[in-house]
Amino acid sequence: MTTETQDTVDLDTQERIRPRWGRILAWTGLALLLGLLFLGLQRSQEGPVQIGRQAPDFTLTTFDGEQIRLSDLQGKVVVLNFWASWCIPCEQEAADLEATWKQYQPGGKVIFLGVAWTDTEKKSLEYLKKFDITYPNGPDLGTRISQAYRTTGVPETYIIDRNGQLAFVKLSPFVSIQEIHTAIDPLLE
Amino acid sequence: MKPRIWIFVLLFFSITLFIVSGASAQDATPRVPTDDEVNAIAKQMYCPVCENTPLDVCPTQACAEWRELIRDKLAQGWTEAQIRDYFVEQFGARVLATPPAQGLNWLVYVIPPLAFLAGVFILYRAFVAWRKPIPEKTPSSVDKTEDEYVNRIEEELRKHQV
């Protein structure tokens, strides 16, 4: 093979190699992007946290400034209620939740926590006063708690058993005190 | 004459006092922000309750309360940036119409220009490829080669015939 032919072959090979790297990079970038899109879509399609799974841990800063961490409440049944002052169905269950809380409060085995979702503090406090709610309540700062539980709206109630596992989910308002008891009592046995 | 002067002096001080007290009373009254001022900030936000509807035009009760909150903060003398930061702290970064370039959000800002540049590059390559003349065999060379080939065949045929 002559030198001239050899040079031509080398140039051809170089030309073939150069665009290959570009293609590899482009395809890798596209694959990464599609992967991210897939993960995002998968996450958005996930429903609420599944029953039987460990409940996501969170820290609730109440309107009084107290900090309550879920993992510190192990050994107790936790009733986690998401609500908002502008939510009419929330009003339907507010009095029942407070009445049930008062029944369980002396035993100390059940704790109720209220999380005000995308609500203004002024309106939240007015709502709590209106329904004489005494159990700890606080704002969902940065909507972190609702995102962890993948809530779809308000009212929603999540009941966590004494081992910190999610035991019950209600994606609509409770219709009676009896219904709330039916959800909590089996977890105390 | 003297009592008259005193009356004028008294009247002058009374009027001055009245004007000064009126002005200070006006200063003490909190300024009520206009709807335009509130909406200028509200249109930069989205409430998670009603997705894809800017806060300034959202008709729900939740959004009305958020707008009132903006009005309250403006009345307290908060700046636009302070109000935005407060909303992010309270309700998360997703309330913002323009997401901050943090975490995976930066992809939103990087991918479109990158895709545009990639498109320009692909188009450029395509144009260059179209303009490049395709190397063709010249008719003379073809003829010459064919001639040589034909000549050789004929020569071989002649040999065999003989």
Interface residues (C-beta under 8 A of the other chain):
Chain A: A26 G29 L33 L36 A84 S85 W86 T118 D119 T120 K122 K123 P139 L141 G142 T143 R144 Q147 G153
Chain B: C47 P48 V49 T60 Q61 A62 E65 W66 E68 L69 D72 V88 E89 Q90 F91 G92 A93 R94 L104 L107 I111 L114 A118
